[in-house]
Amino acid sequence: MVPLTHGHESEINRYYSARAPYLGKALEVPPSGQTLEIIAELKSSARGLAVLEIACGTGYWTRFVAPCAREAMAIDFSEEMLEVARSQQIVNARFLREDAYSLKSLESNQFDFGFAMHWLSHIPLARWDEFFSAFHARLKPGAKVLVADDIRRPDDEDLYFSRVETRDSYELRRLPNGQSYEIVKRYFAPDELHALLAPYATNLHIRFVRPRWWLTYEVVFAEF
Ligand SMILES: C[S@@+](CC[C@H](N)C(=O)[O-])C[C@H]1O[C@@H](n2cnc3c(N)ncnc32)[C@H](O)[C@@H]1O
């Protein structure tokens, strides 16, 4: 596979590969509150269908969704993340190392439901079309999509800043081993989400409640 060349995107891959062992620990904590609410919606949307999950990480969400689906394809760029995901031996789940911006090993019009958790915030604005074009091409016309991501906590101490050259926002993330990484991370406002998704989505429904927003829509078919 060709390595990602965009500077801050290879930084994001170094960051998540190094973070995989720490994120694996989260699998031991039983979900509660809003997480359970989102899991219920994911499960009912996926039931009996062919499902595509983008940037699955450790398989945190996959383990709830895949067993309800007819089949679930979960992709991520980090082999370290995929190793944790595969070790769970989740029923119906296939894990594949893929770049979310190309998805080139997946066929078109293959999946009935798509989801991506904590991924949208990492997409540079300049690659937004590239991602949605690749993602939606793998879904059937009118397929349902669910995406979710963080709302920044007021007490969050990670340095958060923008760069004029890219119009992207970044966060400085530190790992317990002392390494730090500057990654693209955008904390969206609801109207911003609406404006960004509108060209690709119909029946867009956004819920914005701490600790994270989540939204559903159906795919609008268009060439970007
Ligand atoms: C915040 S984590 C989310 C993981 C998982 N969805 C969750 O909610 O637990 C972001 C994930 O995006 C993956 N990622 C980063 N760049 C990627 C790319 N170009 N293609 C596919 N996955 C990518 C990282 O390896 C990481 O697992």
The ligand as a Tripos MOL2 file, in Angstrom:
@<TRIPOS>MOLECULE
LIG
   27    29     1     0     0
SMALL
NO_CHARGES

@<TRIPOS>ATOM
      1 C1        -10.1820    8.6740   16.6760 C.3       1 LIG1
      2 S1         -9.7340    7.1070   15.9960 S.3       1 LIG1
      3 C2        -11.3370    6.3790   15.8600 C.3       1 LIG1
      4 C3        -11.3410    4.8950   16.0000 C.3       1 LIG1
      5 C4        -12.7300    4.2680   16.1220 C.3       1 LIG1
      6 N1        -13.5970    4.6560   15.0430 N.3       1 LIG1
      7 C5        -13.3620    4.6390   17.4410 C.2       1 LIG1
      8 O1        -14.2720    5.4750   17.4770 O.co2     1 LIG1
      9 O2        -12.9380    4.0710   18.4680 O.co2     1 LIG1
     10 C6         -9.3460    7.5370   14.3090 C.3       1 LIG1
     11 C7         -8.9210    6.3580   13.4720 C.3       1 LIG1
     12 O3         -8.6800    6.8010   12.1330 O.3       1 LIG1
     13 C8         -7.6630    5.9810   11.5970 C.3       1 LIG1
     14 N2         -7.1510    6.6300   10.3820 N.ar      1 LIG1
     15 C9         -6.3860    7.7370   10.2890 C.ar      1 LIG1
     16 N3         -6.1550    8.0390    8.9870 N.ar      1 LIG1
     17 C10        -6.7830    7.0830    8.2500 C.ar      1 LIG1
     18 C11        -6.9360    6.8640    6.8660 C.ar      1 LIG1
     19 N4         -6.4040    7.6900    5.9500 N.pl3     1 LIG1
     20 N5         -7.6590    5.8000    6.4600 N.ar      1 LIG1
     21 C12        -8.2210    4.9570    7.3540 C.ar      1 LIG1
     22 N6         -8.1200    5.1300    8.6970 N.ar      1 LIG1
     23 C13        -7.4200    6.1840    9.1420 C.ar      1 LIG1
     24 C14        -6.6790    5.8570   12.7410 C.3       1 LIG1
     25 O4         -5.7700    4.7900   12.5590 O.3       1 LIG1
     26 C15        -7.6290    5.6740   13.9210 C.3       1 LIG1
     27 O5         -7.8830    4.3110   14.1660 O.3       1 LIG1
@<TRIPOS>BOND
     1     1     2 1
     2     2     3 1
     3     2    10 1
     4     3     4 1
     5     4     5 1
     6     5     6 1
     7     5     7 1
     8     7     8 2
     9     7     9 1
    10    10    11 1
    11    11    12 1
    12    11    26 1
    13    12    13 1
    14    13    14 1
    15    13    24 1
    16    14    15 ar
    17    14    23 ar
    18    15    16 ar
    19    16    17 ar
    20    17    18 ar
    21    17    23 ar
    22    18    19 1
    23    18    20 ar
    24    20    21 ar
    25    21    22 ar
    26    22    23 ar
    27    24    25 1
    28    24    26 1
    29    26    27 1
@<TRIPOS>SUBSTRUCTURE
     1 LIG1         1 GROUP 0 **** ****
